Amino acid sequence: MGSQTSRAESGAAAVVGEKVDSQLALRIFRLLVEIREAEQRAYDLFLQNLVKGTSHLSLGQEAVAAGCAAAMRPGDLSFCTYRGHAHTLARGVPVEKVLGELMGRDNGLMRGKGGSMHLTSVEHGVMGSYAIIGAHLPIACGAAWRAQYKGQSDVSVCFFGDGTTNIGAFHEALNFAAIWKLPVVFVCENNLYMEYTPIADMTAVKDPAAGRASAYGLEPIIVDGQDADAVYRVAKKAFDKARSGGGPSLIECLTYRYSGHSRADPAKYRPEGELERWKQRDPIKIYRARLLDSGVAESVIAQIETDVKQKLDKATEACKAAGPPADDLIWTDVYADGGWAWRN
Amino acid sequence: MAELTYRDAVARGIAQEMSRDPDVVFLGEDIAKPGGAFKASVGLLDQFGPLRVRDTPISEQAILGAAMGAAMTGLKPIAEIMFSDFLAVCFDYFANEFSKSRYMTNGQVKCPLVVRTGNGAGSRFGAQHSQSVENWVMMIPGLKVVAPSSPADVVGLLAAAVRDPDPVVFFEHKSLYPTKGEVPDGEIIDKLGTAKILRPGKDATILALALMVPRAMAAADKLRQEHGIDCEVVDVRSLVPIDTQTILGSVSRTHRLFTVEENPRLCGWGAELVSIAAEELFYDLDGPPIRITTPHIPLPSAANLEDQVLPTVDRIVATVHRSLNS
């Protein structure tokens, strides 16, 4: 981890100097805590057999979602993977709707039709969570093409894991975005494991995303993904560039997932001590300490933490009280006429 | 009324829709400056400019992903996949992405896009550039699938596809590109989900699609002349939605059903239609439904071999004649 952290710091150095103002810092902190608590709650609900199916948690990776979301503007678009709870929450989607979807309840974001891996809230700019590795990178390009064609100023931001850098769609999308100079920013969350296998064992270059950037005429950008401010600064610079017609960027965030790949994975493949070392650089711990250092009162921080927990408790109760989705939803929205008819 | 080739009808259909709606954009490999590998988009770059008619790299996933992202956010893209065989390299978008996003998101995400693709055999291109793959996408809930057989249908169904709010896969038959037909003047808008009775008859119904339509028509002529058998030929045109009213209506009048399919036999579109007819019209049938298909083989390249494996006029005539006289 040591060498990775130092590379991360050098990557972020380019934007050191721009101070994150205190209002924004409190917003970022709230996002970090909201994501952490919601993911922990999702896990607890799974243990209680109230969340079925699968779920891919972002515990440990919160700073990427919070830093990027804080740098996005309303109207910017997020394209997420199956590990998308964090990015969905970070855009302001109510936690009750996210948990409801995970629990297969009628109050869920998609009323139980999508599930954990497909969280989508178009009204919040969350244009989908995609569970086929790499599929959404070209899709984000298309949304960016629309902005370019219509002269609109929004940026499409596409989040994905390190494993995605070895699938064809990643490379097609990077080249496509570069030659069309599209307002799209690709954000790789390198959490060291593609699934159950270390990404380093499966990748020809040391940095799975940044190491490929030059192949598409892009600057290699690596940032400390445990530091939400560092992520924010790098992301904002890339978003500004995209917005002003400067074309795409590829950002590699160095981070770590505390849990396994999915709920089925106890992550026994990790070397002893690795998790503990990363937890020393926990994104919330880092941010909390920074807020205190900058003079924010402990009581203000504690109040945020209490608020988030209360909100989550309330949301959990609402989800438990919500009924299952109605059976007739099975037949809706296969086609645009609202139904599923394939014959007359 | 003007006589137009099937190939020129494609360009006319796209131009008609791009003139009407500035949100219609067109992307694909070699479609802009070169005018398309089959010259089906000649002139569109000059007419609509490089922002709306865009050449892409050889990146089928990027083409379809970009079309989807653009469609989700307000454009109405037409994407070309040069050969339909290449659907296999970007199949995720058909199987998992634009077909399912509306359903999975409870109606939030909309994908009004058209994928045009050159389908079918007859050009001696061998097994990777000649297939009829309409059945590959017909099986996926959420897609609409059409395959016109005439220039007029190309214009009208393309217009309908572009205006449709769902993703539509539009199969153009490569061997039909040079064929000619009358196309009415002015704007043409057809209707998806409609089959067409091209020739009424009382003895048997022959269902056909794309290149198999002119063969079925020629076979019907021969059956009439040589055997006195009066066949009704139905151009299926749209596989999803499928016009079962027209198709079953025809079968209930003729009491016999034949399909002429270019796709290899297993799980071809005719299997579904025969199954529907068997379930719903069993007691109206005077004989077994019979499928005339390409055998379950990859396509060979040599002219004499390729010509043998596709359903021919003679094979249709012989099959129908034998069956009706047994």
Interface residues (C-beta under 8 A of the other chain):
Chain A: L77 L109 M110 R111 K113 G114 H118 T120 S121 V122 M127 G128 Y130 I132 G134 A135 H136 L137 P138 I139 A140 C141 G142 A143 A144 W145 R146 A147 Y149 K150 S156 G168 A169 E172 A173 N175 F176 I179 W180 L329 T332 D333 V334 Y335 A336 G338 W340 A341 W342 R343 N344
Chain B: V25 L51 R52 R54 T56 P57 S59 Q61 A62 I63 L64 G65 A66 A67 M68 G69 A70 A71 M72 T73 G74 L75 P77 D92 Y93 N96 E97 S101 R102 Y103 M104 T105 N106 G107 Q108 V109 K110 P112 P141 G142 K144 D164 P165 D166 G193 V240 P241 I242 D243 T244 Q245 I276
